[in-house]
Amino acid sequence: MTDIHHLSVTTSPGGLLFVCERDDCGRRVVIDRDRGEMVVIDHGDRSALHEGSLGGVVLDRPVVRQT
């Protein structure tokens, strides 16, 4: 079974910083406020699913759809 890690969020004028709350992980992701681009700064535990949200911005499990 895959672990689920929760991401806490810090806001700044430039964007949102999502940080994994687990000390043994270290995942950090930034979302640019103007462009909406997501950049992974530190991957942390690549086998864990990471979830977090702030208002209308939600980082959740990926969904694969067939078109």
C-alpha positions as CSV (number, residue, x, y, z in Angstrom):
1,M,0.0,0.0,0.0
2,T,1.2,3.5,-0.9
3,D,1.7,6.0,1.9
4,I,-0.3,9.3,1.8
5,H,1.6,12.4,2.9
6,H,-0.1,15.7,3.7
7,L,1.3,18.9,2.3
8,S,1.1,22.2,4.3
9,V,1.0,25.4,2.4
10,T,2.7,28.8,2.9
11,T,1.6,31.8,0.8
12,S,3.7,34.6,-0.6
13,P,3.1,37.3,-3.2
14,G,4.9,35.1,-5.7
15,G,3.0,31.9,-5.2
16,L,2.3,28.9,-3.0
17,L,4.8,26.7,-1.3
18,F,3.6,23.2,-0.5
19,V,5.8,21.3,2.0
20,C,5.4,17.7,3.1
21,E,4.7,17.5,6.8
22,R,6.7,14.3,7.4
23,D,10.2,14.9,8.6
24,D,11.5,11.8,6.7
25,C,10.2,13.0,3.3
26,G,11.1,16.6,2.4
27,R,8.9,17.1,-0.7
28,R,8.6,20.8,-1.7
29,V,6.5,22.1,-4.6
30,V,5.9,25.7,-5.7
31,I,3.0,27.0,-7.7
32,D,3.6,30.3,-9.4
33,R,0.7,32.7,-8.6
34,D,0.7,34.5,-12.0
35,R,1.3,31.6,-14.4
36,G,-0.1,28.7,-12.4
37,E,3.0,26.6,-13.2
38,M,4.1,24.0,-10.7
39,V,7.8,23.3,-10.0
40,V,9.0,20.4,-7.8
41,I,11.9,21.7,-5.8
42,D,12.6,18.5,-3.8
43,H,11.0,15.2,-4.8
44,G,11.1,13.6,-1.3
45,D,9.5,10.2,-1.1
46,R,8.7,9.5,-4.8
47,S,6.6,6.4,-3.9
48,A,4.2,8.4,-1.6
49,L,1.0,10.1,-2.7
50,H,1.1,13.8,-1.6
51,E,-2.1,15.7,-0.9
52,G,-2.7,19.3,0.2
53,S,-5.0,22.3,-0.5
54,L,-5.5,26.0,0.1
55,G,-8.8,27.6,-1.0
56,G,-9.4,26.5,-4.6
57,V,-5.9,25.2,-5.2
58,V,-5.8,21.4,-4.6
59,L,-2.9,19.0,-5.0
60,D,-4.4,15.5,-5.0
61,R,-4.0,12.1,-6.4
62,P,-3.4,12.0,-10.1
63,V,-6.4,11.0,-12.3
64,V,-5.8,9.2,-15.6
65,R,-8.6,9.6,-18.2
66,Q,-9.0,8.0,-21.6
67,T,-10.1,10.5,-24.3
